[in-house]
Amino acid sequence: MRDRHTVEALDRYVAKARALVDASGIETPPVCPELLAKLIGVKRIVVRDNLGASGQLRRDNGDLIVELDSNEPIERRNFTCCHELAHTFALDETSQKFRDLLSAPSCSRYAREEYLCDRAAAEMLMPEKFFRQAAIGLEPSTASVVHLARQFQSSVKATIVRIGQIAVWPAVFLVWRFSPRPGSAHKLRIMWSVRPEGSRCFVPRNAPANPNSGMHATFVSSRPTIEVESLDLGALRGRYLVESSRFGEYVISVVHHPNLRRSH
């Protein structure tokens, strides 16, 4: 996905997102998606029941409107709203055509646009000029993640991803869930992970947690743990200080990795 054309498009999308936040006059978080919507020409934001998707951008009598699913928590709706606003960056002003997200075909073109809109949404909701300063002042921990999520009114997931995008902490996030795998039993497995962008630290999906580990104990007891763990997870091999906390059906582990360095 990170070919030259995508990198160039990413720079344009992020630059537009930054310019939009700058134009809003917002000086401290949280960012107001409704204000950004007005600046970009979206007439209404509507929260609907049973939308069938997290959100969509469409035309109504010539006006652009954003529709959001009422079943999503407010933090998720905030990110989704910014994501839908980013779709306006791709509008063809000459044809005035617009694609309906709910019926869009699955192809690389739209997958690429979704990726670009996610990155632009992160810059809108968690602007780097605010987010970096806020994160630098905190110790890497799940408590700090929750603090940032509340400060920016974003979800824990989006906040973790943003920390990785800005590469502000020397830490790797592991997100575990108790799940099966074909030919194997239910185990606590890695669903996804986040490393500082630019670093080389591959972590395989579906790798199981050691039943004697702190993350497994956190899943069972719902109590946070801080342990020095022996990890053998792709590039994460060795002993690391690992903090784990449970969030619903997920366990999030912060692997403190002071040797991580951004590659150029």
C-alpha positions in Angstrom: 0.0 0.0 0.0 2.9 2.4 0.6 4.0 2.8 -3.0 5.2 6.2 -4.3 1.7 7.3 -5.5 0.2 6.3 -2.1 2.9 8.2 -0.2 2.3 11.3 -2.3 -1.5 11.0 -1.8 -1.0 10.5 1.9 1.0 13.7 2.1 -1.8 15.6 0.3 -4.5 14.1 2.5 -2.7 14.8 5.8 -1.8 18.4 4.6 -5.5 19.0 3.8 -6.5 17.7 7.3 -3.9 19.9 9.0 -5.1 23.0 7.0 -8.7 22.2 8.0 -7.8 22.1 11.7 -5.7 25.3 11.4 -8.6 27.0 9.7 -11.0 26.0 12.5 -9.0 28.1 15.0 -9.1 25.3 17.5 -6.1 25.8 19.9 -6.6 22.9 22.3 -8.1 19.4 22.2 -10.7 18.1 21.8 -11.4 18.9 18.1 -15.0 19.5 17.2 -15.9 17.4 14.1 -19.0 19.5 13.5 -16.9 22.6 13.2 -14.7 20.9 10.6 -17.7 19.7 8.7 -19.0 23.3 8.3 -15.7 24.5 7.1 -15.5 21.8 4.5 -19.0 22.3 3.2 -20.9 19.4 4.8 -24.3 20.7 5.6 -25.5 18.2 8.2 -24.3 15.4 10.5 -27.1 12.9 11.1 -27.0 10.1 13.7 -29.2 7.3 12.4 -30.4 3.9 13.8 -29.5 0.8 11.9 -27.3 2.5 9.4 -25.6 -0.7 8.3 -22.1 0.9 8.5 -20.2 3.1 10.9 -20.8 6.0 8.7 -21.3 7.3 5.2 -21.1 10.5 3.2 -23.8 11.2 0.6 -25.6 13.9 -1.2 -29.1 15.0 -0.2 -30.8 17.4 -2.7 -27.3 18.5 -3.7 -26.0 19.0 -0.1 -23.3 16.8 1.4 -24.3 15.1 4.6 -22.6 12.7 7.0 -24.6 9.9 8.5 -23.3 8.1 11.6 -24.6 4.9 13.2 -26.3 5.5 16.6 -25.1 2.2 17.9 -21.4 3.3 17.8 -20.0 5.0 21.0 -19.4 8.7 20.7 -15.6 8.3 20.4 -16.0 6.0 17.5 -18.5 8.3 15.8 -16.0 11.2 16.2 -13.4 9.3 14.2 -15.9 8.0 11.7 -17.1 11.5 11.1 -13.6 12.8 10.4 -13.1 9.8 8.1 -16.2 10.7 6.1 -15.1 14.3 5.9 -11.8 13.1 4.4 -13.7 11.5 1.6 -14.5 15.0 0.4 -10.8 15.4 -0.5 -11.3 12.8 -3.3 -14.4 14.4 -4.8 -14.1 15.2 -8.5 -15.2 18.8 -8.7 -15.8 18.6 -12.5 -18.1 15.6 -12.5 -19.6 16.1 -9.0 -19.9 12.3 -8.8 -20.0 10.7 -5.5 -19.8 7.1 -4.4 -22.1 5.5 -1.9 -19.9 3.8 0.7 -22.5 1.2 1.5 -22.5 -0.3 -2.0 -19.0 0.5 -3.1 -17.2 -2.5 -4.7 -14.3 -4.0 -2.9 -11.2 -3.2 -4.9 -7.7 -1.8 -4.4 -8.8 1.7 -5.4 -11.3 2.0 -2.6 -9.1 0.2 -0.1 -6.4 2.8 -0.8 -8.9 5.6 -0.3 -10.1 4.1 3.0 -6.5 4.0 4.2 -5.9 7.6 3.2 -9.1 8.7 4.9 -8.2 6.9 8.1 -4.9 8.7 8.2 -6.5 12.1 7.5 -9.1 11.4 10.1 -6.4 10.7 12.7 -4.8 14.0 11.8 -8.1 15.8 12.2 -9.2 14.2 15.5 -5.7 13.9 17.0 -3.7 16.7 15.3 0.0 16.0 15.6 0.7 19.5 16.8 -1.5 18.8 19.9 -1.1 15.1 20.2 2.7 14.8 20.2 3.0 17.4 23.0 0.4 15.7 25.1 1.9 12.2 24.6 5.5 13.3 25.3 4.4 14.5 28.7 3.2 11.0 29.7 4.9 7.7 30.5 4.0 4.9 28.1 1.2 2.9 29.8 -2.4 1.9 29.3 -3.4 4.6 31.8 -1.7 7.2 29.6 -3.6 5.8 26.6 -6.9 6.1 28.4 -5.9 9.7 29.4 -5.1 10.6 25.8 -8.3 9.0 24.5 -10.4 11.1 26.9 -8.5 14.3 26.2 -9.0 13.9 22.4 -12.4 12.2 22.7 -11.1 9.3 20.6 -11.4 5.5 21.0 -8.6 3.6 22.8 -7.9 1.7 19.5 -7.6 5.0 17.5 -5.4 6.4 20.2 -3.0 3.5 20.1 -2.8 3.6 16.3 -2.1 7.4 16.5 0.7 6.8 19.0 2.3 4.4 16.6 1.9 6.8 13.6 3.7 9.6 15.4 6.3 7.2 16.8 6.1 9.1 20.1 6.8 6.2 22.5 9.5 3.5 22.4 6.8 0.8 22.9 4.9 -1.8 21.0 1.2 -2.4 21.6 -0.2 -5.9 21.5 -3.9 -6.5 21.4 -5.0 -9.9 22.5 -8.4 -11.7 22.2 -9.4 -15.2 23.3 -10.2 -16.9 20.0 -9.7 -20.1 18.0 -7.6 -20.8 15.0 -8.2 -23.5 12.3 -6.8 -26.7 13.6 -6.2 -25.3 17.1 -8.1 -24.7 20.4 -9.2 -21.4 21.8 -6.3 -19.4 23.1 -5.4 -15.9 24.0 -4.0 -14.7 20.6 -2.7 -11.5 19.1 -5.4 -9.8 17.0 -3.3 -6.9 15.9 -0.3 -4.8 17.0 1.1 -1.3 16.7 4.7 -0.4 16.5 6.3 3.0 16.1 6.0 3.9 12.4 9.4 3.6 10.7 10.7 1.0 13.1 11.2 -2.7 12.2 9.4 -4.8 14.7 7.2 -7.5 13.0 4.7 -9.2 15.3 2.7 -12.2 13.8 -1.0 -12.2 14.1 -2.7 -15.1 16.0 0.4 -15.9 18.0 -0.7 -17.3 21.4 0.1 -15.9 24.8 1.9 -18.1 27.3 -0.7 -19.4 29.8 1.7 -18.4 32.6 2.1 -14.9 31.3 0.9 -11.6 32.8 -1.4 -10.9 29.8 -3.1 -14.3 30.3 -3.5 -13.6 34.0 -5.0 -10.2 33.1 -7.5 -11.8 30.8 -8.6 -14.3 33.4 -8.8 -11.9 36.4 -9.4 -8.6 34.6 -6.7 -7.1 36.8 -3.8 -5.2 35.3 -0.4 -6.7 35.5 3.2 -5.4 35.1 5.7 -8.2 34.5 9.0 -8.8 32.9 8.0 -11.3 30.2 10.0 -13.6 28.0 8.5 -13.0 24.5 9.1 -14.9 21.3 6.8 -13.1 18.9 8.4 -12.5 15.5 10.9 -9.6 16.1 9.9 -9.4 19.7 12.3 -11.9 21.1 13.8 -11.5 24.6 12.8 -10.2 28.0 10.7 -7.0 28.1 8.7 -5.1 30.7 5.1 -5.6 29.7 2.1 -3.9 31.2 -1.3 -5.5 30.4 -4.9 -4.2 31.0 -8.2 -5.7 30.0 -10.7 -3.7 28.0 -13.9 -5.8 27.5 -13.0 -8.9 25.5 -9.6 -7.5 24.7 -6.3 -7.4 26.6 -3.9 -4.6 25.6 -0.2 -5.0 26.4 2.3 -2.2 26.3 5.7 -3.7 25.6 8.4 -1.3 26.7 11.2 -1.5 24.1 13.8 1.3 24.6 15.9 0.0 21.8 13.3 0.8 19.2 14.6 3.4 16.8 12.9 5.1 13.9 14.5 4.0 10.6 15.0 6.5 7.8 
